[in-house]
Amino acid sequence: MTDRNTLPSGPPGDEWKACCAAAYSLDVVALLLGDAYHPGGTALTRRLAHGLDLGEGRRVLDVASGRGTTALLLADAYGARVDGVDYSPANTALAQGAARAAGLAERAVFTTGDAEQLPYPDGGFDAAVCECALCTFPDKTRAAAEFARVLKPGGRIGITDVTAAPDRLPPELTTLAARIACISDARSLTEYTEILAAAGLRTVRTEQHDHAMTRMIDQIEARLNLLRITARAKLTEAGVDLDAAPAVLTAARAAVADGTLGYALLIAEKAP
């Protein structure tokens, strides 16, 4: 991507995926977001896991697994056998290292791959999870079809994601940076359920967790203020616009308050 602040015209395709993956591989992202790269953190991941009826030996796929936080939690706390797939080779390597360090390398395996072309056979998983990532996929319909393909009959997909009314987003939340931050290409909860339904996945549960979005905005603001002092050069090198950041965070907080932005949990099931 040649411009960090302007969305590319036309379908972003592989160029967009590479740009997004590279952004989420940066250490500064971990400094801003913490261990869990999504609103609600591990508490919301556990709530999602309960809705998927996970247990010992269940095969689970973590799509857009990042540095492995969710996959390792599912392997450790629920005894699941987890495959994590992420577009970023750097994240895959970090997740593999984390699995070895946690003594979970036999139960959590990580692969570099594309959510729109999952490198797994049909019907191999009892469940799948995708946290705060579907909103960034260029072809959400194709990704949903891939979720359905790799699930066993009766298998469930659990998603937590940003929800948005795209036509109501203010200009500050439609830039490339906003898209990488899971905002500008997010959809309404209704549209997510329709995308999944078209792939043969029937939504069986939805929950709104907008408060988690507000908490993450507050967290980012607090950490950003600290990093201005302790890691300004690292932020600048990563392309963080320190002058624009306050307006973006204010716009995001206001968008949550008026219902333009939110965060939701969704569980859908493949027909038995």
C-alpha positions in Angstrom: 0.0 0.0 0.0 1.5 3.3 -1.0 -0.8 5.6 1.2 -1.6 4.7 4.8 -4.5 7.1 4.9 -6.4 6.4 1.6 -8.4 3.3 0.7 -7.4 1.7 -2.6 -10.0 1.9 -5.4 -11.6 -1.4 -6.6 -11.2 -4.8 -4.9 -8.2 -4.8 -2.7 -7.5 -8.5 -3.1 -4.1 -9.9 -2.1 -2.6 -6.5 -1.8 -5.1 -5.5 0.9 -4.6 -8.8 2.7 -0.9 -8.4 2.8 -1.2 -4.8 4.0 -3.6 -5.8 6.8 -1.5 -8.8 7.8 1.7 -6.7 7.9 0.0 -4.1 10.1 -1.1 -6.7 12.6 2.3 -8.2 12.8 3.8 -5.0 14.1 5.0 -5.0 17.7 3.3 -1.6 18.2 -0.1 -3.2 17.7 0.6 -5.5 20.6 1.6 -2.5 22.7 -1.7 -0.7 21.8 -4.1 -3.7 22.0 -2.5 -6.1 24.6 -2.6 -9.9 24.3 -6.0 -10.1 22.8 -6.4 -8.2 19.6 -10.2 -7.8 19.9 -12.7 -6.1 22.2 -13.8 -8.2 25.1 -10.5 -10.0 25.4 -10.3 -13.6 26.7 -13.5 -13.2 28.7 -15.5 -12.8 25.5 -13.5 -15.6 23.9 -14.6 -17.9 26.8 -18.2 -16.9 26.3 -17.9 -17.7 22.6 -16.3 -21.1 23.4 -19.1 -22.1 25.8 -21.6 -21.5 22.9 -19.6 -23.9 20.7 -19.8 -26.7 23.2 -16.1 -27.3 23.1 -14.5 -30.2 25.0 -11.7 -32.7 25.1 -10.4 -33.7 21.7 -12.8 -31.5 19.7 -11.2 -30.3 16.4 -11.4 -26.5 16.2 -10.2 -24.1 13.6 -9.1 -20.5 14.5 -9.4 -18.4 11.4 -7.1 -15.3 11.5 -5.4 -16.7 14.6 -2.8 -13.9 14.9 -0.2 -14.6 17.6 -2.2 -17.5 18.9 -3.9 -16.2 22.0 -7.3 -17.6 21.3 -6.1 -21.0 19.9 -3.9 -21.5 23.0 -6.7 -20.7 25.3 -9.0 -23.2 23.6 -6.3 -25.9 23.7 -5.4 -25.3 27.3 -8.8 -24.5 29.0 -11.0 -26.7 26.9 -8.7 -29.6 25.8 -9.5 -28.9 22.2 -7.2 -29.7 19.3 -6.8 -26.4 17.5 -5.5 -25.5 14.1 -4.8 -21.8 13.7 -4.5 -20.1 10.3 -3.3 -16.6 9.6 -2.2 -14.7 6.5 0.9 -13.4 8.2 4.0 -15.7 8.3 5.4 -13.5 11.1 2.3 -14.2 13.2 2.4 -17.9 12.4 6.0 -18.1 13.7 5.1 -16.2 16.9 2.1 -18.4 17.5 4.2 -21.6 17.0 6.8 -20.3 19.5 4.1 -19.4 22.0 2.6 -22.9 21.7 6.0 -24.5 22.3 6.6 -22.2 25.3 3.2 -23.2 26.8 3.8 -26.9 26.3 0.8 -27.0 23.9 2.6 -27.7 20.6 0.8 -31.0 20.2 -2.6 -29.5 20.6 -2.2 -26.2 18.9 -0.8 -26.1 15.4 -0.4 -23.0 13.2 -0.3 -22.5 9.5 0.0 -19.6 7.1 -3.0 -19.4 4.9 -5.8 -17.4 3.4 -9.3 -17.3 5.0 -10.8 -17.2 1.6 -9.0 -20.3 0.5 -8.5 -22.3 3.7 -5.8 -25.0 3.4 -7.9 -27.8 5.0 -10.1 -30.6 3.7 -13.9 -30.6 3.7 -15.7 -31.4 6.9 -12.6 -31.7 9.1 -13.6 -29.5 12.1 -16.2 -29.7 14.9 -16.1 -26.0 15.3 -14.4 -22.8 14.1 -13.8 -19.4 15.6 -13.1 -16.1 13.9 -12.6 -13.1 16.1 -12.6 -9.5 14.9 -11.4 -10.5 11.4 -14.4 -11.2 9.1 -14.9 -7.5 8.9 -11.4 -7.1 7.3 -11.8 -9.9 4.7 -12.2 -8.5 1.2 -14.5 -11.3 0.1 -16.7 -12.0 3.1 -19.1 -14.2 1.1 -16.2 -16.5 0.0 -14.8 -16.6 3.5 -18.2 -17.7 4.9 -18.4 -20.4 2.2 -15.0 -21.6 3.4 -16.1 -21.7 7.0 -19.0 -23.9 6.0 -16.9 -26.2 3.8 -14.4 -27.1 6.5 -17.1 -27.7 9.2 -18.6 -31.1 9.8 -22.4 -31.4 9.5 -23.8 -29.9 12.6 -20.6 -28.0 13.3 -20.6 -24.5 14.6 -18.8 -21.2 13.8 -18.4 -18.7 16.5 -17.7 -15.1 15.5 -17.0 -11.9 17.5 -16.8 -8.8 15.3 -17.2 -5.1 14.8 -20.7 -4.1 13.6 -21.3 -0.9 11.7 -23.8 1.1 9.6 -21.3 1.9 6.8 -23.4 4.7 5.3 -23.4 6.5 8.7 -19.6 6.4 9.4 -17.9 9.8 9.8 -14.9 10.6 7.5 -12.4 9.8 10.3 -13.6 6.2 10.3 -13.4 5.5 6.5 -9.6 5.7 6.0 -7.2 2.9 5.4 -6.2 3.0 9.0 -9.8 2.6 10.0 -10.2 -0.4 7.8 -7.1 -2.0 9.3 -8.7 -1.2 12.7 -11.7 -3.3 11.7 -14.1 -0.4 11.3 -14.6 0.9 7.7 -15.6 -2.4 6.1 -17.5 -3.8 9.0 -21.2 -4.7 8.4 -24.4 -4.8 10.4 -25.2 -7.8 12.4 -28.1 -8.5 10.0 -25.8 -8.5 7.0 -23.4 -10.9 8.7 -26.2 -13.3 9.4 -27.3 -13.0 5.8 -23.7 -13.7 4.5 -23.5 -16.8 6.7 -27.0 -18.0 5.7 -26.0 -17.8 2.0 -23.2 -20.2 2.8 -25.5 -22.6 4.6 -24.8 -21.5 8.1 -27.9 -20.8 10.2 -27.4 -18.2 13.0 -28.5 -19.7 16.3 -27.4 -17.0 18.7 -26.4 -13.3 18.7 -25.4 -11.0 21.5 -24.4 -7.3 21.5 -21.3 -6.3 23.4 -20.9 -2.7 22.4 -19.5 -1.9 25.9 -16.4 -4.0 25.0 -15.8 -1.7 22.0 -15.9 1.4 24.2 -13.5 -0.2 26.7 -11.1 -1.0 23.9 -11.2 2.6 22.6 -10.5 3.8 26.1 -7.6 1.3 26.4 -6.1 2.4 23.1 -6.3 6.1 24.1 -4.6 5.5 27.4 -1.9 3.4 25.9 -1.4 5.8 23.0 -0.9 8.6 25.5 1.7 6.6 27.3 3.5 5.5 24.1 3.7 9.1 22.9 6.2 9.5 25.7 7.9 6.1 25.8 7.8 5.0 22.2 7.1 7.9 19.9 9.7 6.8 17.3 8.2 3.3 17.2 4.7 4.7 16.6 5.9 7.1 13.9 7.8 4.3 12.2 4.7 2.1 12.2 2.7 4.9 10.5 0.6 5.9 13.5 -0.6 9.5 12.9 -0.3 11.0 16.4 -2.0 14.2 15.3 -5.0 12.5 13.8 -5.4 9.8 16.5 -7.4 11.8 19.0 -10.0 12.8 16.4 -10.3 9.2 15.2 -10.8 7.9 18.8 -13.3 10.6 19.6 -15.3 9.8 16.4 -15.2 6.1 17.2 -16.4 6.6 20.7 -19.3 8.8 19.5 -20.2 6.3 16.8 -20.6 3.6 19.4 -22.7 5.9 21.5 -25.1 6.6 18.7 -25.3 3.0 17.5 -23.2 3.4 14.3 -20.5 1.2 15.6 -20.8 -1.8 17.9 -19.4 -5.3 18.7 -21.3 -8.5 18.5 -21.0 -12.2 19.2 -22.6 -14.6 16.7 -22.9 -18.4 16.6 -24.1 -20.2 13.4 -24.6 -23.9 12.7 -24.0 -26.0 9.6 -27.0 -28.2 8.8 -26.7 -31.7 10.2 
